[in-house]
Amino acid sequence: MATATPTRPSPTAERQLHRLGYPHCKVVVLDDDFNTFQHVVKMLVKVVPGMGTEQAWQLAHQIDGSGSAVVWSGPQEQAELYHQQLGSGGLTMAPLERS
């Protein structure tokens, strides 16, 4: 009876696995009764790269109206940093979500 030999992934598959790196995560801000719109906008613009004031206001209204909003999505390591910084700034954060 023949024994199974472990097979290695092809070089292409290995490169694809290597490029995947960290999983992607969503950073979600939750609505609360104590943060003002101005504070939410200030924190989003300060912490999230490329966040403009107009986009931050739209997200603040979405957080208020829907109870939450995804404010950033990307590699887990960066998501963890932004999540921590927004939370330290007083925003109410949902746990990181894998995307």
Secondary structure, DSSP 8 states (H G I E B T S, - for coil): ----------HHHHHHHHHH-S-EEEEEEE--SS--HHHHHHHHHHHSTT--HHHHHHHHHHHHHHSEEEEEEEEHHHHHHHHHHHHHTT-EE---EE-
